[in-house]
């Protein structure tokens, strides 16, 4: 048997970068190097959010050769070498857990001789963590993931299945999707515009955990929300924690001024024109072919020209040069790659 860890849950900024890069990927060249096209439109994806519980990551795994084994986030555990009593809980409810495993095998036609089934969740309740609503309840296992893997084959791509139908409430084996869930559409052409929605929902969950509330604990502190979507066959997950659970200011998703972003977008459309772009190309490239190595110089020229010629417009719209640089850069970059394709 081999420990099969649950993947690290990323931050929103990591998911934005990953989805954008995936959307720009066109294939491989003759040398096997990736080809990216930054002019391709970015996707609009629907994210589903489930309550993030403040406990400890736990899982069970099974295949025919090794049978059932129990895991913490980083180790295989046993009753003798336990993690907050989870191994003891599984051994005490082994028939119920095997029933869930057999359900997965039957419904998804999994060959347990070849594949390993892993059911992931949060082991949470009294004595595991403090100062949250869920810590006032008896210990229980809350399922949130189901993975099929082949640890003996390094080239095999493990995949995820829907885990929403796995539960055994009589044995305190619950499912996070039985409680409050959320949905937000993210336009990856401007992903920052959704940040306020994520923040608002996180604040609601932190103020009162929906799962502990379902068990009669009112005003119990919640941790946050885990968001996920599937794009091009890959699952993208990120977490947003409330301020009281954020270990650093960086990890707490910041609110954004939507009206200001809209004002910046309007200014960029006004200022980064074809004429200004063509003038910049003439200054930087003269009569040469557009070279990506000088793209940075091209962007800097446009920003500098805007700062010289459009200060009055910036001031009128309560904008500052340092606040528009990233948006101008993106627009110039988009125009550059479009020009290269002509």
NULUMKOL-521514 format. One record per atom (N, C-alpha, C): residue in three letters; x, y, z. Coordinates in pm, whole numbers, plus 50000, padded with zeros to 5 digits. Each point is the difference from the previous one (the first is absolute). Layout:
N
alaXYZ...
// end
This chain:
342
unk500844988050000unk499165012050000unk500875012550000unk499455010749949unk500735012549986unk499105011650040unk500575009750072unk499225011850037unk499625007849874unk498725003249989unk499495007449884unk499415013150053unk500775010549988unk499635012650064unk498945007649922unk499245008150073unk499055009149936unk500795012049950unk499735004949879unk500795011149945unk499835012850080unk501045008049997unk499955013050066unk498915008649935unk499225006850084unk498965009049948unk500645013849981unk499925005049878unk500705012349964unk499275012650046unk500645011349973unk499405013150020unk499365004549867unk499115009550007unk499285004749881unk500975004649891unk501025007150038unk500955005449901unk500694988649923unk500264988750067unk500634988749933unk499064993849896unk498714999350034unk499024994449908unk499835009249879unk499975013050024unk499895009549889unk501154998249902unk501224998950052unk501174998449914unk499954986749925unk499574989450069unk499964986849939unk498954999249888unk498795005150027unk498934999649899unk500395008549879unk500565011750025unk500415008649888unk501044993049913unk500964993550066unk501054993249924unk499434988349921unk499084992550061unk499364988949929unk499215004949879unk499355011650015unk499195005349891unk500855004749883unk501265003550028unk500905005049896unk500774988949930unk499954987950056unk500784988849945unk499394995049869unk500834999549895unk499524995549868unk500574986549959unk501034995550067unk500614987249964unk501515000750014unk500684990649934unk501464999250007unk500605002249861unk501175006249996unk500685001949873unk500814987549966unk500775000749893unk500754988249954unk501064995550100unk500385008950092unk500994996550102unk499364995250131unk498664999850000unk499314995750120unk499785011150101unk500295012449961unk499795011450090unk498575005249987unk499485004950111unk498615004850002unk499855012649915unk498855000949931unk499665011849921unk498845007050070unk500165012750032unk498955007750067unk499575011649912unk498705002650003unk499425011049924unk499255009250097unk500625010950036unk499435009050101unk498795007749949unk499724999449871unk498855007349947unk498704992150013unk500094987350033unk498794991950011unk499135005050116unk498695000049983unk499115004650108unk500084990650120unk499865005650117unk500044992050123unk498604994650029unk499914988850069unk498694993750023unk499195006950108unk498714997249999unk499105003850109unk499574987050066unk500374998050126unk499804987250068unk499125001650124unk499214989850026unk499144999650118unk500724992750111unk500185006650113unk500644994050117unk498964996050103unk500194988350059unk499144995550109unk500775001050131unk499355005450102unk500645001750128unk499384991150106unk500854993650082unk499534992250114unk500695005350126unk499344998550112unk500535005250126unk501304992850035unk501025007750034unk501284994450046unk499954998550151unk500174987850046unk499954997450144unk501395000550061unk500065004850123unk501265001150072unk500194987750087unk500634989849939unk500284987750072unk501364994949959unk500084987449957unk501264994549949unk499694991249880unk500825001249896unk499794992349877unk500154985150029unk499064992249947unk500034985650024unk499474992649878unk500354987249988unk499544992449885unk500104985150025unk499264992449919unk500144985549999unk500314995949857unk500814989549985unk500374995049868unk499764984949995unk499764995249878unk499754985649986unk500414995049863unk500634988349999unk500134991949880unk500014985450045unk499804991049907unk499854985950036unk501264994150062unk501165004449957unk501244994550050unk500275004250144unk499855012950029unk500375005350133unk498825001050095unk498784998849948unk498845001750085unk499765014650033unk499425002650117unk499675013750041unk501125005550088unk500445012349971unk500925006750091unk499545014350022unk500555006150105unk499515012850051unk501125010249997unk499675012549966unk501035010249983unk499675013150072unk501035006750049unk499925014350032unk500485007249875unk500205013050007unk500455007249881unk501334994749948unk500914996450090unk501354996649955unk500434985750030unk499214992850079unk500444986750043unk498894989749994unk500414987249989unk499104988950023unk499914998350152unk498794999350053unk499834999450145unk499294987050040unk500154996650128unk499384988250056unk499435003650137unk499284990850060unk499455002350134unk501145002650099unk501134992949980unk501145001750090unk500745013149974unk499985004349876unk500665012649962unk498975008549928unk499155006550079unk498795006349948unk500185015049980unk498995006149939unk499945014649985unk498635004650045unk499935005450121unk498765005350058unk498894989550005unk500384987050002unk499004989450014unk499334995649871unk500505004749884unk499324996449876unk500154985249966unk501204994450019unk500194985849969unk499094991350087unk499885003650125unk499114992550090unk498555001049951unk499615011949956unk498655002149948unk499744991149877unk500974999549910unk499834991949878unk499914985250036unk500914995550086unk499984985950039unk498694996350070unk499455009450076unk498744997650070unk498814999949906unk500185005949880unk498925000749901unk500474994049867unk500804989650008unk500634994449880unk498974994849901unk498944993850049unk498984994749910unk499335011349921unk499755011250068unk499365011349933unk500935006049893unk501295000950033unk500945005649902unk500184990449882unk500044987150027unk500104990549889unk498755000249913unk498865002850062unk498775001349923unk500095011649901unk500625011150044unk500215011549910unk500974996349888unk501064993150034unk500974995749899unk499334991049896unk499224990450046unk499324990949909unk498985007349912unk499405010550055unk499065008149923unk500735006849884unk501195005250028unk500815006449896unk500384989849893unk500454988350044unk500404989549906unk498854996149908unk498824998350058unk498854995649923unk499505010949906unk499825012250052unk499425010749919unk500915004749887unk501324999750024unk500945005249901unk500794988949930unk499654987450033unk500644988549936unk501535000750013unk500465001750123unk501425001050029unk500584986150025unk501094996749933unk500704987450024unk500995002350114unk499654995350118unk500835002450118unk501294992149998unk500134990549906unk501284992949984unk501045009049935unk499515009749921unk500905008949927unk500105013950060unk498895004850057unk499935014050043unk499825001150152unk500405011550051unk499815003150141unk498935010850014unk499084997850091unk498915009450026unk500345007850127unk499935013249993unk500295008550117unk498815009250025unk499504999750123unk498915008950041unk500585010050101unk499905012849965unk500585010650082unk498925007950073unk500395005450114unk499075008450073unk500695007150115unk499205006950079unk500515007150118unk499514992750124unk500934996450088unk499704993950128unk499945011850099unk498805003250047unk499805012250077unk499084997550118unk500175008350102unk499144999050117unk500765003250128unk499424996550111unk500575003250132unk501434994650015unk500895008950045unk501374996050029unk500955000349882unk499485002549879unk500895000249883unk500515014249974unk499095009649992unk500365014149991unk499195007850102unk500315012650017unk499315008250100unk499345012149934unk499065005950072unk499435013149968unk499225000649870unk499504988649951unk499145000049882unk498714992550034unk498975002649921unk498714993750027unk500064984949999unk500754994449904unk500064985549985unk500694993350117unk500855007450073unk500714994150114unk499094998050120unk498785004849992unk499024997850108unk499204987149980unk500224993349887unk499274987849968unk500874987750023unk499364988550010unk500764987550011unk500814998049872unk501094992850013unk500854997449884unk499224992749891unk500255004249877unk499344993849885unk500875001849877unk499734991949898unk500765000549874unk499115006249894unk500515010749933unk499235007349899unk500694998249865unk499404991849914unk500604996449871unk499955011649902unk501125002149927unk500005010349896unk500754995949873unk500534987849993unk500754996349880unk500094985049978unk500064995949874unk500124985949963unk500944998949881unk501124993050020unk501014999049894unk500304985449965unk500214997649871unk500394986949951unk501445001349947unk500894992050054unk501405001149962unk500624986349976unk501235000349956unk500764987949972unk501445002550043unk500244999950132unk501315004050054unk501174992249942unk499774987549959unk501084991849946unk500395004149858unk499205008649939unk500255004549862unk500165015250000unk501235004649993unk500295014450009unk499465007849881unk499774993449888unk499525006949880unk498475001149997unk499324993150093unk498545000450002unk499525013250061unk499055006449934unk499435012450050unk498814997050090unk500185002150131unk498894997950093unk498855009249965unk498784995950031unk498855008349966unk499025000350117unk499135010249997unk499055002250107unk498594996349955unk499244994550094unk498604996749975unk499115008150095unk498755000949967unk499035007050085unk499834992450132unk500215007050110unk499904993650132unk498745003950075unk499095007249933unk498855005850070unk498994989650051unk500104987649952unk499034989950044unk500594990550106unk501135003850058unk500644991650102unk499725005650139unk499384991750084unk499685004250136unk499464988150077unk500065000750132unk499334990450088unk499755007650131unk498935007849999unk499735009250110unk499884992950134unk499484987649999unk499844992650125unk501334997750070unk501084999849923unk501344997750056unk500855012750002unk499345011649985unk500695012950000unk501005001249883unk499594994849885unk500755001949877unk499125008749910unk500355012849991unk499165009749931unk500645004149867unk499315008749929unk500515005049872unk499815015149997unk501065007349968unk499945014750003unk498955005649903unk499674992349895unk499045005149902unk498544998450045unk499804994250117unk498654999350055unk499605012950070unk500945009250011unk499765012550071unk500085011749900unk500105011850050unk499995011949913unk501134999449897unk499665001949874unk501005001349895unk499775013349928unk500975004049919unk499955013049935unk500414998849854unk499685010149921unk500354999949859unk500355014149954unk501135001349933unk500435012949946unk500594997949861unk499605008249906unk500554999749864unk501195009549992unk501124994949950unk501225008049990unk500375002049854unk500095012549960unk500495003549867unk501505002150011unk500794990849943unk501455000750015unk500655010749913unk499195007349923unk500525011849933unk500205011350101unk499174999850108unk500165009550111unk499614993050131unk500814990850046unk499654992050117unk499915007850130unk500645011750004unk499985007950123unk498605005250033unk499145000849899unk498665005450023unk499144990950088unk500424987650017unk499244990650084unk500484999650145unk501095006750028unk500594998750133unk499065004450111unk499245010649976unk499085004850104unk498954989550034unk499564992449899unk499014989550024unk500594989150087unk501244996249972unk500664989850081unk500185004850144unk500405012550015unk500205005750132unk498705000450079unk498915004249936unk498705001050067unk499544986550053unk500114989749917unk499584986650043unk500894995050112unk501305002549990unk500924995750105unk499665006650134unk499705012649995unk499635007150124unk498734994350062unk499054996049916unk498774993950051unk500304986750069unk500864991949937unk500354987050056unk500795001750129unk500925009650001unk500795002250120unk499105004550117unk499045008149970unk499105004850105unk499164988750058unk499544990949913unk499204988750048unk500194988149906unk500674989850049unk500274988149920unk498694992949965unk499664998549871unk498744993649961unk499894985450045unk501134993050007unk499934985950039unk499744998450148unk500735007650084unk499744999050144unk498605005250032unk499525009849923unk498655005150020unk498964989149972unk500264991749898unk499084989249966unk499874990050114unk501014999750088unk499974990950115unk499585007350128unk499505012449986unk499465007150115unk500945009650069unk501195002449942unk500955009550059unk499835013549930unk499375009450067unk499785013249941unk501185009250028unk500335008349900unk501085009950012unk501374993750024unk500154987549956unk501304993550012unk500935004449888unk501215003550033unk500975005149903unk500294989549892unk500055004549874unk500374991349889unk501375003749948unk500584991149921unk501365002449950unk500035006949865unk499214995449906unk500045005849867unk499304991149900unk500395001349872unk499364992749892unk501074994649905unk499774987749951unk500844994249895unk499215000649869unk500635005649898unk499345001749869unk500664990949899unk499194994449909unk500574991049899unk499245001149868unk500724997149893unk499424999349867unk500834990549917unk499464995649886unk500754991449908unk500195007449869unk501255000149952unk500315006849875unk501024991849923unk499674996549878unk500864991949914unk500434987250070unk499074993850071unk500264987150064unk500715000750133unk500335012050045unk500705001650129unk499105006750102unk500094995350125unk499265006350108unk500875011050061unk499445011850011unk500705011450060unk499325003450132unk500754999850109unk499455002850132unk500765011550066unk499295008350071unk500675010050083unk499165002450124unk500635005350102unk499335002450128unk500015014850032unk498965004350066unk499945013750051unk499634999150147unk500935004250086unk499774999550143unk499605013650053unk499274999750111unk499675012450068unk501225005850069unk499915012550040unk501135007050059unk500544993150125unk499134994050079unk500424993750124unk500744986949977unk499914994649877unk500704987549969unk501155002149903unk500155012049948unk501065002549903unk501335001450071unk501014992049957unk501295000550068unk500845011949956unk499605006649892unk500725011849956unk499055008949921unk500365012649986unk499175009349923unk499954995949854unk501054993349953unk500044996049860unk498924989749969unk499754991050093unk499064989149974unk498555004250012unk499755011650056unk498625004650011unk499655007449872unk499004995349930unk499625006249873unk499505014250023unk500625009349933unk499675014150020unk498765004049923unk499285009850056unk498875005849927unk500535009149891unk499205002249897unk500415008849893unk498925010649977unk500445011349946unk499095010949967unk499524997949856unk498824994049986unk499484996549867unk499825012349913unk499465010850057unk499795012249923unk501315005749948unk501054998850083unk501305005149958unk500564991749885unk499834986850006unk500494991349893unk499265003049870unk498715002250011unk499225003449880unk500465013249942unk500345009550087unk500505012949954unk501364998449931unk500854991350056unk501304997449938unk499824993749863unk499074990549991unk499764993349870unk499565010049894unk499135009350038unk499545010149906unk501155009049958unk500865003450096unk501145008649968unk500964993049905unk500264987050024unk500924992549915unk499464999349857unk498694997749986unk499414999649867unk500145013549930unk499915010650079unk500145013649946unk501455003049962unk500944995950086unk501395004449985unk500874990749915unk499784986950010unk500854990649925unk499344997349865unk500195009349910unk499364999349868unk500954993649898unk499444996749885unk500824994549891unk501075010049959unk499625012849996unk500975010449959unk501165000850098unk499694999750131unk501075000750100unk500874987449994unk499364988649982unk500754987549991unk500925000249876unk499475004449886unk500815000549878unk501165009850014unk499755011150068unk501075009850022unk501094993950087unk499594992550100unk500964993450089unk500834989849923unk499344992549912unk500724990149919unk501045006749910unk499625011449945unk500915007249912unk501225005150077unk499775004650123unk501095005150083unk500934988750046unk499434988650035unk500794989250058unk500634991149893unk499224996949896unk500474990249900unk500495006549870unk499735013049985unk500335006749874unk499314992549887unk500764994949906unk499414992449889unk500224985050016unk500464995750116unk500274985850022unk498724992350033unk500114986849992unk498904991150038unk499805000750151unk498754999450043unk499725000150143unk500684988350070unk500825003050097unk500774989850072unk499534999850145unk499634988150047unk499484998850136unk501035004150105unk501284999449962unk501045003750096unk499915014850038unk499375008049915unk499865014350029unk498595003750046unk499194989850032unk498645002750044unk499975008750125unk500944997550091unk500075008150122unk500265014649969unk500885002649902unk500285013849960unk498755006449938unk499264992149923unk498785005049938unk498985004150105unk499824991550099unk499055003050108unk500425012550075unk501295000850031unk500495011750075unk499805012949921unk500184999449867unk499815012049918unk498555004650008unk499054990649987unk498585003550003unk499635005950136unk500464993850107unk499705005250135unk500585013950018unk501225001849955unk500645013150013unk499255010649920unk499584996649880unk499285009549916unk498655003750061unk499334990150056unk498725002750065unk500205009250121unk501044997550077unk500275008350118unk500315014549961unk500575001949881unk500325013549956unk498785007049938unk499234992549924unk498945006249921unk498614999550063unk499784991150096unk498654997850050unk499855002550150unk500915007550058unk499935002450145unk498705006950040unk499535009149916unk498785007150034unk498794990650002unk499994990449907unk498894990449996unk500084990650120unk501234995950034unk500184991650119unk499485007150124unk500385012650014unk499615007850116unk498485001950005unk499405002449886unk498555002049993unk499254987450045unk500594988349976unk499364987350036unk500514994250132unk500715008450076unk500544995950130unk500874987549990unk500814999649894unk500924988849981unk501435004950013unk500904990750034unk501425003250011unk500804991349904unk501125005049948unk500814992249905unk500374986050050unk500364999050129unk500434987050052unk498834990050007unk498785005149999unk498854991250012unk499524994249868unk500515005649888unk499524995349869unk501034991849924unk501234999450052unk501094993649927unk499714985849956unk499484991850091unk499754986049968unk498964998649890unk498975008650003unk498934999349901unk500485004749862unk500825010350001unk500575004749874unk500924989249941unk500804993850086unk500914989449956unk499244988649934unk498914995850063unk499204989049945unk499435003649863unk499545012449987unk499415004549873unk501065000549889unk501165005550032unk501085000949901unk500464986049960unk500114991250098unk500404986249971unk499004993149907unk498735002350026unk498954994249916unk500115005349857unk500215013149986unk500115005949867unk501264995149928unk501074998050075unk501264995349943unk499834986249936unk499394990750074unk499844986449948unk498994999249886unk499005008650003unk499075000749888unk500715004849873unk500895009850018unk500745005549887unk500954989349941unk500554991750087unk500914989549952unk499294989749915unk498694998050026unk499264989749926unk499535004949863unk500015013249980unk499535005649873unk500994997049888
// end
